[in-house]
Amino acid sequence: MPDPSARHLKLTGASNFRDLGGYPTGDGRSIRWRQIFRSSHLGQLTAADVSALRGLGLKTAFDLRGSEERNLFSCGLEIAVHSLPIEPTVAAALRARLAAGNLLTPADATEAMSQSYRHYVRGNTPRFRALFAHLVEDRAPLVIHCTAGKDRTGFACALILRALGVRFEIVAEDYLLTNRFYRRDAAAGHAWPEAVGAVIGSVQEGFLAAAFDAINADYGDLETYLHDGLGLGARQRESLAARYLQP
């Protein structure tokens, strides 16, 4: 596989903008380049950023931000935007602990993050089902993003790669690239204790594992979740493969 920097597009007004192309699948094929991208939100793009992204031929953005987040910044590109809102839960959970008189620890932050990932499965599967319904149509090149582009987006992209046959070990490697390419906005959000903020502002393989553990607990296995939870029958899987895989 190419150096991870080859899939990263450095932007001034957004971070963690990456191409999901090039990853091998279990049947010897690979993900097509320049079809599926992931990013932080696209509301602060510079003119140079817009020019660079236009060069990718992007047609569609899938916005996983919650309602208040979307009100802060609208997409800086003139492309079709589909809102699939997943409300954030981590900050509220930690504020509730503070309100109850507890000191916050990194362990609290880790559990809040893990619980958020479990809730992607148990509370937000309809959003991811809608995302896949769009993906089987001709909407590429496309970009998937939330606010930071690391958690909701990270899980969505992990599901896409797994549905296309990429091994979990490779999916986890891609997911963890966020720790290399994501720039935290020091001016945004709650002023958490430094160690707590370090957990919230990063990704850990355990977070992603929490979501897939929830899939196994609630659906039995990933294949059942893809079929029953996300609506990916044989025809939809064939369509995904035809659009996003190359020999």
Residue frames relative to the residue before (quaternion, step in Angstrom):
aa qw qx qy qz dx dy dz
M 1.0000 0.0000 0.0000 0.0000 0.00 0.00 0.00
P 0.5487 -0.6298 0.4273 0.3460 3.61 -1.07 0.65
D 0.6706 -0.4547 0.3911 0.4366 3.55 -1.33 0.26
P 0.5645 -0.6327 0.4020 0.3456 3.63 -0.89 0.85
S 0.5997 0.5755 -0.3709 0.4143 3.58 1.08 -0.58
A 0.5794 0.5958 -0.3760 0.4098 3.59 1.18 -0.44
R 0.7082 0.4288 -0.2631 0.4953 3.60 1.16 -0.47
H 0.6293 0.5438 -0.3271 0.4486 3.58 1.27 -0.09
L 0.1670 -0.7578 0.6241 0.0918 3.56 -0.98 0.93
K 0.2818 -0.7841 0.5321 0.1508 3.56 -0.48 1.18
L 0.0262 -0.7972 0.6015 -0.0450 3.55 -0.66 1.21
T 0.4991 -0.6520 0.4803 0.3084 3.56 -1.18 0.52
G 0.7977 0.3436 -0.1488 0.4727 3.57 0.88 -0.97
A 0.7417 0.2086 -0.1815 0.6110 3.59 1.28 0.23
S 0.1994 -0.7814 0.5771 0.1289 3.56 -1.20 0.40
N 0.7922 0.3409 -0.2324 0.4497 3.51 -1.38 0.17
F 0.3443 0.7256 -0.5185 0.2933 3.60 1.12 0.63
R 0.1046 0.8277 -0.5294 0.1542 3.55 -0.37 1.29
D 0.4139 -0.6721 0.5684 0.2322 3.51 -1.30 0.62
L 0.3337 -0.7472 0.5396 0.1982 3.60 -0.93 0.88
G 0.4570 0.7235 -0.4290 0.2891 3.58 1.25 0.00
G 0.7455 0.4729 -0.3092 0.3534 3.50 -1.40 0.29
Y 0.5724 0.6064 -0.4001 0.3803 3.60 1.13 -0.34
P 0.4207 -0.7202 0.4903 0.2528 3.61 -0.89 0.90
T 0.2957 -0.7311 0.5880 0.1797 3.53 -1.21 0.60
G 0.6851 -0.5256 0.3253 0.3855 3.54 -1.26 0.35
D 0.7079 0.4473 -0.2682 0.4764 3.61 1.17 -0.43
G 0.6682 -0.5503 0.2893 0.4086 3.58 1.20 0.45
R 0.5855 0.5468 -0.3906 0.4536 3.59 1.24 0.06
S 0.2588 -0.7555 0.5701 0.1930 3.59 -1.24 -0.23
I 0.5978 -0.5626 0.4313 0.3744 3.56 -1.26 0.42
R 0.4766 -0.6690 0.4885 0.2945 3.57 -0.92 0.87
W 0.4480 -0.6670 0.5310 0.2694 3.54 -1.10 0.76
R 0.8584 0.2117 -0.1460 0.4438 3.52 -1.40 0.43
Q 0.5291 0.6007 -0.4286 0.4189 3.56 1.04 0.81
I 0.7980 0.1066 -0.0241 0.5926 3.60 0.86 -0.98
F 0.0339 -0.7876 0.6146 -0.0264 3.53 -0.78 1.11
R 0.1778 -0.7526 0.6216 0.1245 3.54 -1.31 0.36
S 0.0240 0.8186 -0.5687 0.0769 3.58 -1.08 0.67
S 0.5171 -0.5046 0.5472 0.4225 3.48 -1.43 -0.10
H 0.7321 -0.4209 0.2640 0.4660 3.60 -1.22 0.05
L 0.3992 -0.7486 0.4999 0.1742 3.55 -1.18 0.67
G 0.4232 0.7544 -0.4167 0.2794 3.57 1.15 0.56
Q 0.7417 0.3557 -0.2214 0.5238 3.59 1.23 -0.08
L 0.2434 0.8022 -0.5098 0.1932 3.56 1.11 0.65
T 0.3762 -0.6865 0.5723 0.2442 3.54 -1.14 0.69
A 0.6808 -0.4600 0.3548 0.4462 3.57 -1.27 0.15
A 0.6444 0.5124 -0.3237 0.4663 3.58 1.03 -0.76
D 0.6155 0.5368 -0.3419 0.4649 3.59 1.06 -0.73
V 0.6556 0.5167 -0.3120 0.4537 3.57 0.88 -0.97
S 0.6497 0.5174 -0.3184 0.4570 3.56 0.95 -0.85
A 0.6607 0.5061 -0.3079 0.4610 3.59 0.95 -0.87
L 0.6900 0.4749 -0.2872 0.4647 3.58 0.93 -0.84
R 0.5859 0.5574 -0.3755 0.4528 3.58 1.09 -0.58
G 0.6260 0.5619 -0.3301 0.4282 3.55 1.10 -0.69
L 0.6271 0.5313 -0.3347 0.4608 3.57 1.23 -0.34
G 0.4044 -0.7393 0.4530 0.2911 3.58 1.25 -0.30
L 0.2042 0.8162 -0.5193 0.1497 3.56 1.15 0.55
K 0.1974 -0.7917 0.5712 0.0889 3.55 -0.99 0.93
T 0.8270 0.1437 0.0052 0.5434 3.56 1.01 -0.81
A 0.1209 -0.7493 0.6440 0.0958 3.54 -1.20 0.66
F 0.1712 -0.7504 0.6299 0.1041 3.55 -1.06 0.80
D 0.1621 -0.8279 0.5369 0.0049 3.51 -0.39 1.39
L 0.1585 -0.8244 0.5410 0.0492 3.58 -0.45 1.23
R 0.4195 0.7221 -0.4647 0.2944 3.61 1.22 0.16
G 0.5254 -0.6114 0.4952 0.3239 3.52 -1.29 0.50
S 0.7418 -0.4572 0.2624 0.4146 3.55 -1.29 0.28
E 0.6813 0.4706 -0.3077 0.4687 3.63 0.82 -0.87
E 0.6306 0.5337 -0.3383 0.4507 3.58 1.00 -0.75
R 0.6599 0.5114 -0.3171 0.4499 3.58 0.92 -0.85
N 0.6359 0.5460 -0.3337 0.4316 3.58 1.07 -0.66
L 0.6053 0.5801 -0.3574 0.4115 3.59 1.15 -0.48
F 0.8105 -0.0084 0.0636 0.5822 3.58 0.88 -0.96
S 0.2334 -0.7461 0.6064 0.1451 3.55 -0.94 0.90
C 0.6696 -0.5150 0.3559 0.3997 3.55 -1.25 0.44
G 0.3563 -0.7651 0.5055 0.1792 3.55 -0.89 0.96
L 0.6409 0.4872 -0.3255 0.4960 3.57 1.28 0.15
E 0.3977 -0.6954 0.5429 0.2523 3.56 -1.11 0.66
I 0.3819 0.6744 -0.5269 0.3489 3.52 0.33 1.35
A 0.6288 -0.5116 0.4073 0.4207 3.57 -1.26 0.21
V 0.1161 -0.7915 0.5989 0.0371 3.56 -0.91 0.97
H 0.1131 -0.7742 0.6211 0.0452 3.56 -0.85 1.03
S 0.2356 -0.7782 0.5704 0.1163 3.56 -0.65 1.13
L 0.0115 0.7623 -0.6448 0.0544 3.54 -0.82 1.12
P 0.1007 -0.8900 0.4392 0.0705 3.57 0.61 1.17
I 0.0300 -0.7373 0.6749 -0.0087 3.50 -1.03 1.02
E 0.3125 -0.7899 0.4968 0.1777 3.55 -0.32 1.23
P 0.4597 -0.6804 0.4916 0.2899 3.61 -0.95 0.83
T 0.1910 -0.8137 0.5441 0.0733 3.57 -1.07 0.74
V 0.5566 0.6645 -0.3926 0.3074 3.60 1.11 -0.57
A 0.6783 0.4936 -0.3106 0.4469 3.60 0.77 -0.98
A 0.6536 0.5143 -0.3213 0.4528 3.59 0.93 -0.85
A 0.6489 0.5190 -0.3227 0.4532 3.59 0.98 -0.80
L 0.6871 0.4704 -0.2885 0.4726 3.56 0.94 -0.83
R 0.6264 0.5201 -0.3437 0.4679 3.59 1.03 -0.68
A 0.6170 0.5417 -0.3459 0.4540 3.58 1.06 -0.68
R 0.6365 0.5079 -0.3307 0.4770 3.58 1.03 -0.70
L 0.6412 0.5127 -0.3238 0.4703 3.57 0.99 -0.78
A 0.6624 0.5171 -0.3058 0.4477 3.57 0.94 -0.89
A 0.6709 0.4809 -0.2913 0.4835 3.57 1.18 -0.55
G 0.5978 -0.6164 0.3380 0.3854 3.56 1.29 0.17
N 0.5071 0.6509 -0.4205 0.3773 3.60 1.23 0.33
L 0.4067 -0.6497 0.5750 0.2861 3.53 -1.19 0.56
L 0.3942 -0.7273 0.5107 0.2343 3.57 -1.01 0.79
T 0.1175 -0.7833 0.6091 0.0394 3.54 -0.99 0.90
P 0.6461 -0.4923 0.3862 0.4371 3.60 -1.21 0.22
A 0.6051 0.5513 -0.3627 0.4454 3.61 1.08 -0.62
D 0.6163 0.5306 -0.3431 0.4701 3.59 1.06 -0.72
A 0.6665 0.5016 -0.2994 0.4631 3.55 0.93 -0.92
T 0.6373 0.5302 -0.3258 0.4545 3.58 0.98 -0.81
E 0.6759 0.4781 -0.2987 0.4746 3.58 0.93 -0.86
A 0.6349 0.5227 -0.3373 0.4582 3.61 0.98 -0.77
M 0.6507 0.5001 -0.3126 0.4783 3.57 1.00 -0.80
S 0.6640 0.5004 -0.3133 0.4588 3.59 0.89 -0.89
Q 0.6481 0.5098 -0.3213 0.4656 3.58 0.98 -0.80
S 0.6062 0.5498 -0.3479 0.4573 3.58 1.07 -0.71
Y 0.6648 0.4946 -0.3008 0.4721 3.59 0.96 -0.85
R 0.6193 0.5202 -0.3524 0.4709 3.60 1.00 -0.71
H 0.6648 0.5161 -0.3004 0.4488 3.56 1.02 -0.82
Y 0.5156 0.6036 -0.4369 0.4231 3.61 1.15 -0.33
V 0.6980 0.4447 -0.2565 0.4993 3.56 1.02 -0.82
R 0.7814 0.4003 -0.1945 0.4375 3.55 0.71 -1.10
G 0.7935 0.2924 -0.1615 0.5087 3.59 1.14 -0.43
N 0.7955 0.3214 -0.1329 0.4962 3.56 1.19 -0.47
T 0.2906 0.7773 -0.5146 0.2155 3.59 1.17 0.29
P 0.6170 0.5439 -0.3829 0.4205 3.68 0.91 -0.63
R 0.6192 0.5312 -0.3562 0.4556 3.62 1.07 -0.60
F 0.6879 0.4610 -0.2873 0.4813 3.57 0.92 -0.86
R 0.5837 0.5496 -0.3678 0.4710 3.58 1.14 -0.57
A 0.6552 0.4999 -0.3116 0.4729 3.59 0.97 -0.83
L 0.6088 0.5500 -0.3489 0.4530 3.58 1.04 -0.74
F 0.6955 0.4638 -0.2859 0.4684 3.59 0.82 -0.92
A 0.5910 0.5528 -0.3764 0.4511 3.59 1.08 -0.58
H 0.6508 0.4845 -0.3112 0.4949 3.59 1.08 -0.69
L 0.6552 0.5526 -0.3250 0.3995 3.58 0.92 -0.88
V 0.6642 0.4976 -0.3239 0.4542 3.60 1.04 -0.62
E 0.6032 0.4972 -0.3655 0.5053 3.58 1.31 -0.02
D 0.5913 -0.5857 0.4186 0.3635 3.59 -1.27 0.17
R 0.2549 0.7884 -0.5167 0.2156 3.59 0.24 1.28
A 0.5260 0.6304 -0.4111 0.3961 3.60 1.22 0.16
P 0.5022 -0.1302 -0.8544 -0.0304 1.55 -2.28 1.05
L 0.0854 -0.8099 0.5801 -0.0131 3.55 -0.99 0.88
V 0.2103 -0.7520 0.6088 0.1401 3.52 -1.32 0.37
I 0.2005 -0.7522 0.6194 0.1013 3.54 -1.06 0.86
H 0.1295 0.8073 -0.5671 0.0998 3.58 -0.83 0.91
C 0.1649 -0.7027 0.6695 0.1756 3.51 -1.40 0.21
T 0.7533 -0.2945 0.2131 0.5481 3.64 -0.78 -0.82
A 0.7869 0.2562 -0.1370 0.5444 3.57 0.65 -1.09
G 0.3559 -0.7537 0.4851 0.2646 3.58 1.17 -0.45
K 0.6156 0.5899 -0.3422 0.3949 3.57 1.11 0.53
D 0.7789 0.3437 -0.1848 0.4910 3.62 0.96 -0.78
R 0.7248 0.3616 -0.2299 0.5394 3.61 0.54 -1.10
T 0.6682 0.4810 -0.2841 0.4913 3.54 0.98 -0.90
G 0.6392 0.5439 -0.3257 0.4354 3.57 0.99 -0.83
F 0.6748 0.4715 -0.2998 0.4821 3.57 0.94 -0.84
A 0.6241 0.5403 -0.3422 0.4488 3.59 0.96 -0.82
C 0.6996 0.4618 -0.2795 0.4682 3.58 0.87 -0.92
A 0.5963 0.5438 -0.3603 0.4678 3.57 1.11 -0.61
L 0.6450 0.5107 -0.3206 0.4695 3.59 0.97 -0.80
I 0.6435 0.5230 -0.3279 0.4526 3.57 0.94 -0.86
L 0.6825 0.4855 -0.2948 0.4599 3.58 0.81 -0.97
R 0.6613 0.4903 -0.3157 0.4719 3.60 0.95 -0.80
A 0.6409 0.5239 -0.3299 0.4538 3.61 0.98 -0.79
L 0.7000 0.4477 -0.2595 0.4922 3.57 1.15 -0.62
G 0.6330 -0.6038 0.3080 0.3742 3.57 1.27 0.14
V 0.4308 0.6748 -0.4846 0.3524 3.60 1.19 0.37
R 0.5106 -0.6657 0.4514 0.3040 3.58 -0.92 0.92
F 0.6107 -0.5890 0.3828 0.3656 3.56 -1.09 0.76
E 0.6153 0.5629 -0.3631 0.4155 3.62 0.95 -0.74
I 0.6699 0.4717 -0.2909 0.4941 3.58 1.02 -0.81
V 0.6103 0.5464 -0.3429 0.4597 3.58 1.02 -0.79
A 0.6625 0.5027 -0.3073 0.4626 3.58 0.92 -0.89
E 0.6233 0.5337 -0.3410 0.4587 3.61 1.01 -0.74
D 0.6566 0.4951 -0.3130 0.4751 3.56 0.96 -0.85
Y 0.6306 0.5469 -0.3251 0.4445 3.57 0.94 -0.90
L 0.7127 0.4716 -0.2608 0.4491 3.59 0.88 -0.93
L 0.4879 0.6520 -0.4419 0.3762 3.62 1.23 -0.15
T 0.4837 0.6551 -0.4337 0.3857 3.58 1.22 -0.32
N 0.6496 0.5279 -0.3291 0.4371 3.60 0.98 -0.76
R 0.6617 0.4756 -0.3003 0.4958 3.58 1.25 -0.28
F 0.8223 0.3122 -0.1145 0.4618 3.56 0.90 -0.91
Y 0.5943 0.5690 -0.3788 0.4236 3.62 1.19 -0.20
R 0.1898 -0.7583 0.6155 0.1008 3.56 -0.99 0.92
R 0.3257 -0.7442 0.5494 0.1956 3.58 -0.64 1.07
D 0.3464 -0.7055 0.5822 0.2082 3.53 -1.10 0.79
A 0.3092 -0.8017 0.4838 0.1660 3.56 -0.18 1.31
A 0.6788 0.5028 -0.2900 0.4498 3.59 1.16 -0.51
A 0.6546 0.5403 -0.3057 0.4314 3.58 1.24 -0.25
G 0.8364 0.2896 -0.1859 0.4266 3.49 -1.26 0.56
H 0.7441 -0.4020 0.3198 0.4272 3.51 -1.39 -0.20
A 0.4252 -0.6809 0.5326 0.2682 3.57 -1.11 0.70
W 0.0682 -0.8297 0.5541 0.0055 3.58 0.25 1.27
P 0.6203 -0.4742 0.4386 0.4449 3.58 -1.25 0.23
E 0.6451 -0.5844 0.3211 0.3731 3.55 -0.98 0.87
A 0.6949 0.4771 -0.2945 0.4504 3.59 0.83 -0.93
V 0.6288 0.5156 -0.3260 0.4822 3.57 1.13 -0.67
G 0.6569 0.5150 -0.3012 0.4610 3.56 0.94 -0.89
A 0.6155 0.5525 -0.3495 0.4402 3.57 1.07 -0.67
V 0.6436 0.5011 -0.3212 0.4812 3.59 1.06 -0.71
I 0.6889 0.4921 -0.2842 0.4500 3.56 0.83 -1.01
G 0.7327 0.4479 -0.2334 0.4561 3.57 1.03 -0.77
S 0.6912 0.4119 -0.2759 0.5258 3.56 1.25 0.25
V 0.3388 -0.6833 0.5770 0.2923 3.55 -1.31 -0.17
Q 0.1360 -0.7615 0.6292 0.0754 3.52 -1.24 0.58
E 0.5780 -0.5950 0.4163 0.3723 3.55 -1.03 0.70
G 0.5982 0.5846 -0.3541 0.4184 3.57 1.14 -0.60
F 0.5892 0.5538 -0.3752 0.4532 3.60 1.12 -0.58
L 0.6844 0.4771 -0.2803 0.4747 3.55 0.83 -1.02
A 0.6344 0.5333 -0.3314 0.4509 3.57 1.01 -0.79
A 0.6014 0.5691 -0.3622 0.4281 3.60 1.07 -0.70
A 0.6560 0.5011 -0.3126 0.4699 3.59 1.00 -0.80
F 0.7016 0.4515 -0.2829 0.4731 3.58 0.87 -0.88
D 0.5807 0.5415 -0.3765 0.4774 3.60 1.17 -0.46
A 0.6340 0.5192 -0.3265 0.4710 3.59 1.05 -0.76
I 0.6063 0.5423 -0.3467 0.4670 3.58 1.06 -0.73
N 0.6913 0.4768 -0.2865 0.4612 3.58 0.84 -0.98
A 0.6613 0.5160 -0.3101 0.4475 3.57 1.00 -0.82
D 0.7674 0.3949 -0.1953 0.4658 3.59 0.90 -0.93
Y 0.8000 0.2832 -0.1292 0.5130 3.59 1.07 -0.70
G 0.5623 -0.6169 0.3832 0.3956 3.58 1.23 -0.22
D 0.7580 -0.2180 0.1581 0.5941 3.57 0.96 -0.89
L 0.6993 -0.4838 0.3278 0.4116 3.55 -1.30 0.27
E 0.6419 0.5409 -0.3450 0.4200 3.60 0.87 -0.85
T 0.6521 0.4980 -0.3193 0.4742 3.58 0.98 -0.77
Y 0.6364 0.5204 -0.3293 0.4645 3.57 1.02 -0.75
L 0.6402 0.5193 -0.3312 0.4590 3.58 0.92 -0.85
H 0.7115 0.4506 -0.2598 0.4724 3.58 0.94 -0.86
D 0.7895 0.3473 -0.1760 0.4744 3.57 0.63 -1.13
G 0.7229 0.4380 -0.2504 0.4721 3.57 0.96 -0.83
L 0.8086 0.2889 -0.1170 0.4989 3.55 0.85 -1.01
G 0.4799 -0.7202 0.4134 0.2830 3.59 1.23 0.08
L 0.4527 0.6888 -0.4509 0.3425 3.57 1.15 0.55
G 0.0556 -0.7905 0.6096 -0.0203 3.53 -0.13 1.33
A 0.7716 -0.3541 0.2439 0.4688 3.55 -1.29 -0.10
R 0.6646 0.5066 -0.3167 0.4487 3.59 0.90 -0.88
Q 0.6732 0.4924 -0.3030 0.4611 3.59 0.92 -0.86
R 0.6396 0.5167 -0.3308 0.4630 3.58 1.01 -0.75
E 0.6380 0.5164 -0.3237 0.4707 3.57 1.02 -0.77
S 0.6447 0.5175 -0.3203 0.4626 3.58 1.01 -0.80
L 0.6288 0.5254 -0.3334 0.4662 3.58 0.96 -0.83
A 0.6777 0.5006 -0.2977 0.4489 3.56 0.83 -0.98
A 0.6586 0.5170 -0.3151 0.4469 3.58 0.96 -0.87
R 0.7167 0.4595 -0.2563 0.4578 3.59 1.00 -0.79
Y 0.8378 0.2768 -0.0858 0.4628 3.56 0.85 -0.92
L 0.6826 0.4284 -0.3073 0.5061 3.61 1.22 0.07
Q 0.1458 -0.7542 0.6319 0.1027 3.52 -1.23 0.59
P 0.6256 -0.5604 0.3793 0.3883 3.61 -1.11 0.59
